[in-house]
Amino acid sequence: MQTVTVAIADTNPGRRAKLEQSLQGGQGIKLLTNVIPEGSNASVGHQLESHADMTSVEEVVARIRQLNPRILFINFDQSTGGDFALLGALQRECPETLVVLLTDKSAQDEQILQALANGARGCLNHEADPFYFLKAVRVVDQGEIWVTRKMLGKIMDKVLH
């Protein structure tokens, strides 16, 4: 089994620690840490409204490029709409890194669909069973997507119409 490198870009230390703990037990998974240093105000997944925010995206992308993870979990905050600049930058600058969105219960399907259309390879709720984080790493590493069945139905509706 080939080792899969995984990084987590989430500014919430509690959520990040929980996910790190879930992944550390996974055979063949190497967890890369310190993607977004403590105290950073980088907003991952947010709409970028100013040049200052662009710097944050550039810093995050530079750090991801340096770590070069195969799988990157990023917090996806739907509180702001967006042009998904981070996803676009990651797709351009780190094409080998596959992004999985971390969402919460308030996640809006249309924004998740848009994020998937902009390069995300899946989405998973922060509160999911730890088993699913490990499974998502394996599935996405093999070139598949990781979405709920409900979301898969919406994707098919978009494709067919």
C-alpha positions in Angstrom: 0.0 0.0 0.0 1.4 3.4 -1.1 1.5 6.1 1.5 -1.0 8.9 1.0 0.1 12.4 2.3 -2.8 14.4 3.9 -2.9 18.0 5.1 -5.7 19.9 6.8 -6.3 23.6 6.2 -8.7 24.7 8.9 -8.2 27.7 11.2 -10.4 26.1 13.9 -7.9 24.3 16.2 -10.6 22.0 17.7 -11.9 20.8 14.4 -8.4 20.4 13.0 -7.2 18.4 16.0 -10.3 16.1 15.8 -9.6 15.4 12.1 -5.9 14.9 12.7 -6.7 12.4 15.5 -9.1 10.6 13.1 -6.5 10.3 10.4 -3.4 9.4 12.5 -4.6 5.9 13.0 -4.9 5.2 9.3 -2.5 2.7 7.8 -0.6 4.2 4.9 -1.5 7.8 5.7 1.1 10.4 6.5 -0.4 13.4 8.1 1.3 16.7 7.3 0.9 19.3 10.0 1.1 23.1 10.3 -0.7 23.9 7.1 -2.1 27.1 8.5 0.0 28.1 11.5 -1.8 29.0 14.8 -2.9 32.6 14.9 -3.1 32.9 11.2 -6.0 34.9 9.9 -6.1 33.1 6.5 -9.7 32.6 5.5 -9.9 29.3 3.6 -12.8 28.9 1.3 -14.1 32.5 1.7 -14.9 34.9 -1.0 -12.0 37.2 -1.5 -12.9 40.8 -1.3 -9.6 42.7 -1.0 -5.9 42.5 -1.8 -5.2 41.6 1.8 -7.3 38.5 1.4 -5.4 37.6 -1.8 -2.2 37.6 0.2 -3.8 35.1 2.6 -4.7 32.9 -0.3 -1.2 33.2 -1.8 0.3 32.3 1.5 -1.9 29.3 1.9 -1.2 28.1 -1.6 2.6 28.6 -1.1 2.4 26.5 2.1 0.4 23.8 0.3 2.8 23.8 -2.6 5.7 23.4 -0.1 4.0 20.5 1.7 2.7 18.9 -1.5 0.0 16.8 0.1 -1.9 14.3 -2.1 -5.2 15.1 -0.2 -6.0 18.4 1.3 -9.0 18.9 3.6 -10.1 22.5 3.7 -12.8 24.2 5.8 -15.6 25.4 3.5 -17.5 28.3 5.0 -20.6 29.1 3.1 -21.3 32.2 5.1 -19.8 34.1 2.2 -20.5 33.4 -1.5 -17.6 33.4 -3.7 -15.5 33.0 -6.7 -13.7 30.2 -5.1 -10.3 31.8 -5.7 -8.5 29.4 -3.3 -9.8 26.3 -5.2 -8.8 27.9 -8.5 -5.3 28.8 -7.2 -4.8 25.3 -5.8 -5.9 23.8 -9.1 -3.4 26.0 -11.0 -0.5 25.9 -8.5 -0.9 22.4 -7.0 -2.6 20.2 -9.6 -1.5 17.0 -7.9 -3.3 18.0 -4.6 -6.9 16.8 -4.4 -9.2 18.9 -2.3 -11.9 17.6 0.0 -14.2 20.2 1.6 -15.1 20.1 5.3 -18.6 21.4 5.7 -21.2 21.8 8.5 -24.9 21.2 8.7 -25.7 24.6 7.2 -23.9 23.7 4.0 -25.9 24.9 1.0 -26.0 22.4 -1.9 -25.6 25.0 -4.6 -22.4 26.3 -3.2 -21.0 22.8 -2.7 -21.9 22.0 -6.3 -20.1 25.2 -7.4 -17.0 24.2 -5.4 -17.0 20.8 -6.9 -17.3 22.4 -10.4 -14.3 24.5 -9.4 -12.0 21.6 -8.6 -13.0 20.1 -5.2 -13.0 16.3 -5.3 -15.5 15.8 -2.5 -17.1 17.1 0.7 -17.5 15.7 4.1 -19.3 17.0 7.2 -17.0 18.0 10.1 -19.1 15.8 12.4 -18.8 12.6 10.3 -17.7 9.4 11.8 -13.8 9.2 11.8 -14.1 6.1 9.6 -15.5 8.2 6.8 -12.5 10.6 6.8 -10.2 7.6 6.3 -12.4 6.2 3.6 -12.6 9.5 1.8 -8.8 9.7 1.7 -8.6 6.3 0.1 -11.4 6.9 -2.4 -10.2 10.4 -3.5 -6.6 9.1 -3.8 -7.9 6.5 -6.3 -9.4 9.2 -8.5 -13.0 9.0 -7.3 -15.1 11.7 -5.7 -16.5 11.7 -2.2 -20.0 13.1 -1.9 -23.3 12.1 -0.3 -25.8 10.2 -2.4 -28.1 13.2 -2.2 -25.3 15.4 -3.6 -24.6 12.7 -6.3 -28.3 13.0 -7.4 -27.9 16.8 -7.7 -24.7 16.4 -9.7 -26.5 14.0 -12.1 -29.4 16.4 -12.4 -26.9 19.1 -13.5 -25.2 16.8 -16.0 -28.5 15.6 -17.5 -30.1 19.1 -17.7 
